Every structure is written in C-alpha cells, then in structure tokens.
Amino acid sequence: MEWPYEYTPYIWPMLISGLFIFVLGIYCIRHRTAPGAVPFIILMAFAILWLSANALGLAGTDDATRIFWLKFEVAFILPMVSAALCFALEYAGLGRWLTWQTLAVLVIVPLAFVLLILTNEMHHLVWTQTWIDGSIHIERGPAQWIAIVCGFSLSLVHLAVIAWLFVHFPRHRWIAVGLFISPLIMRAAALLNVSHQNPIEPLNPMAMVLIFALLPYALAFFRLRMFEVVPVARNTVIDRMTEGMMVLDAEKRIADVNEAVRILLGIEGAKIIGGCVEDVLQAFPDILAMIDNPDAAQREMPIGSIRGRWYHASISSLFDRRGFRLGYLIWFYDITDQRGAQAQILDQQRTLAMLKERELLARDLHDGIGQMIAAAHLQAKSASELLAKGETVQVESCLRRLADITQEAKESVHEYLLGVKIGSQGEQGLLSTLRHYLKHYSQNYGIRTELVVSPELKSKRIDGIVEIQLQPIILEALTNVRKHAEASSARVNVAPCDGQVRITIEDDGRGFDPKGISAYEGFGLRSMRGRAEAAEGLFEVNSATGKGTRVTVCVPLRKEEP
C-alpha cells in the first residue's frame, strides 16, 4: 500500500507555529493554578491538533486524504473559539458567567457540529459539495454557516470581555491590548478564508498568522507576568473585602478602587479611574490632607454619608524592585465598633476611678473631718456637763479646744477645696497643679516652698489615673507640714527612678518618731499609703525628732491595665 503523504515545504510554518504553541502550553501548565490557565492550555491543545490537521492535509497525496483532514481542520475551529472565550472570562475575573449551563452550550454546540461533519454524507448540512483544483474547494451548507456565525459571535463576546478588562483595570491595559489584538488578527484571517479571498493558497491564512496572533500572549506571559498578577485575584479577594482599598499612581491619579471604597465614598469606580485624586475627593478634605502628607501614614476620621461611622485610614508607598515609587496604596478600616468598645472601656475606667476616689474620700472624711467632728462633739458634751457643775474654768478650756477643732476642720475643708479647684483648672497635668498650689500654700501659711522638677520629666506626662492618686498624697503631706512640723520651709522634689517617678516632700520642722505615732494621729499617713498602693506604688516616711520629715512616694508613670 502506497504511503498517502509526501514532503512539502508548506508544512514548515505549521511546525514552527506548533513548536511556539507547545512552549506557551508548557508555560501555562507550570502556572495552571492561575485563573485562565486551564482554558488556555485547552486552547493550545486544540490549536496544535488544528495545525496538525492543516499540515497533514497539505502533505496528503490524494483527494480522500486531503478531504479527511479538512473535516478535522473545520471541526477544531469552534472548540478553539469556545476555549478562548472561557480563558478571557476567567482571566478578566468574570468566571461567574461560566455557569454549568453556559459551559454545556460551549461544549454541546461544537460537539454537535463535529457530529454533523462526520455524518455529512447523509445530510450535506455542513457542505453540499467539494472539489479539488490544486486546492480543496467546498460549497458551505447551512450548518457551517451557523457555525461561522456562532464562531464570530463568540469572538465578539471575547473582544467585549477584553475591552471591559481594558476599561476597568488600568494596571492590566498593556496585557488587554495584546489580548485584543490577537483575536482580531485571527478573525481577519478567518474572513479572508470565508470570503474565498485567500492570497496564499493552498495555505490557510489562519494557520499562517497564528504565530503572529500568539506573540502578544508570549509578551504577556514572559514580559508582563500575566499569570502572576491577574485581575481575577483582585476581583475575588480585593473587591469582596469589607476594607476599602484605593490605589494611586505616582502622579496621584486614581488607578484603582474596590467596591468597598465606591460604596463608602459614593463614587462610581469606572468613571473616576485615571482622574486626579484632588478633583475626585473634593468632598473629603481629611483624606486629601493625608494624601498630601504621606508621612502622616494613618489617622482616624468619619467618612461617608452614614453618621457615626469612623474609619482608620492608612497610606503606604508602592515601590518596584528597583526602588522607584510606583504610587500609593490607601486602606480604609471601619473602626466604629472598636471605638465604641474603647469608649465603653474608658467609661468603665472612669466609673471605677470615680468609685475608688469616692471610697478614698469617704475614708478621708471619716478619718479626718469625722474624727474632728467627734472630738468637737466630745468637747461640747464635756463643757455642758462641767457647766452644770458650775466649773466655769474647765468649761472655758473645753470651749477653747472646741474652737480650735472647728477651726482646724474649716482649714482642712478649705485646703481640700483649694486642691480640687486648682486640679480642675490644670491643663498641663500634675506639675502645673503643684506650681499653682504651692504658690497659694506659701501665701496663705507663710511657709516658704520650692518645687524641683528633673529636666527629664518636663517632656513626659504622668498617667491621669496615677495623677489622681498622687495629688491628694502631696496635699496631705503639705497639710501635715503646716499642722504639725512647725517648719519654715518645705520642698517638693519630682525625679525619674527606674522607669517610675519619685516624689519627695521634705520640711525643716521638728520631726517626729514614726513608731510612737498614735492611731488617731496616723490616719493621714494611712490614707497616703492607701493611695500610693492604689497607683501600684511605694510609700515611705523618714523622720526623727528635731531633724525634719521626708515623705517619699514612688509610682509608675503609667498604671498597668487590669
């Protein structure tokens, strides 16, 4: 039996195109997990089969062999168009359109056309007659015209998808241009074939231009890293995020926004792409202020038309591998719930601090003014009993002690109110309060006072909760200096100490023996110690008769959260 094929130089374009397609197919197999890669692999497989049918038909030596391979050549065209459309949809992030119904149509229609080709001798729906005069000529039947219309229709959808990709994804526009040119080249060659205007017979113009149609794919694969940064990843991940994302180019034009930003800012994503950010975001001056100063990387701000919603906005620069700035990435996180939780925690902390302060105040009133009132009551009762007995001298003594006690209670209340008033007016923390208080203290009681603050602490701020406890300790220590020390001067020293702050109140008074102090006289010291412990600090009293007194309290700059 004679071999029905012979060598012809016409097969070389097919072999070169086939080798090129094989390389692209291997690349896609290595990146088969990327969206669109699997349909492209199928497309390349059909393209190789189609080229093989073309080459074998050209190499055929008899009419039956040529017509046999012509059937395969025609049969593979519609599957290639379908695979190309599936690739475009998946790559552009529109894979949701590829439902099982759509896939069924894309598979069943080409299969039905193949069956019609194989049974054409029975019905002649694909072509009515064929003849050969150096090249194969056919008279197309209705089924083939329907297949041609279907193929061109699918190609138009393919081009529309690529155009959509070009409009909506500026970052992928060069890729989209290449993907748009490729089907145009193939469709132009197909028109020449359909209209019998083939200037290169017996070669198929589609086979001759195939390698040129696939060059944009090679450029997209190997130069633009098409399967490494794909729009579908953006669609499935970024567009479905609850956080807002906006991308600016180096000239601060809007390159991309996701759905969350479009809803948040009330803007139409497709219309603002490429627009200057200052023109698009005129209604959002806080965002523009952050963009104008990218070093201010983050801030919290209310955004959008929904009142009470707060967002944490952050901006970061985008650089390529060479260190060139490509643009900026802006994120918007909804922190309304976090702010509400933080506000609730702060309210709880304030309530707890207020209750703790009330507890300490109640203890101070009980141990201080309460004791004075009890003593005043005792003196009044004693005076009444002595008066009934006619012992006027003792009555006069009781009344004098009663007057001293009430005067001391009055001064204690006045001093407490003075400390509260000055503390409420202080805008710079404890140190400012102390300066004001010591000024009034020196003027009212004639005791020379001095405040010494370490330079290291002038730039630091003591925690407000710690200050609340420190102020009454210092005021109580100065009250003791006024009442008991008989001092002419006092000094308050504030200095850092191993990550804490140490406050020392010293006087040059007569001093006392801490071990010999009575329970009644020591209620003030107990109150100061309790406040120091509430601030997670230490309290110490050093004194000796005739050598003055030094009260030291050491507390952390910031109270640890429970």
Order of alpha helices (4+ residues) and beta strands (2+ residues): alpha-alpha-alpha-alpha-alpha-alpha-beta-beta-alpha-alpha-alpha-beta-beta-alpha-alpha-alpha-alpha-beta-beta-beta-alpha-alpha-alpha-alpha-beta-alpha-beta-beta-alpha-beta-beta
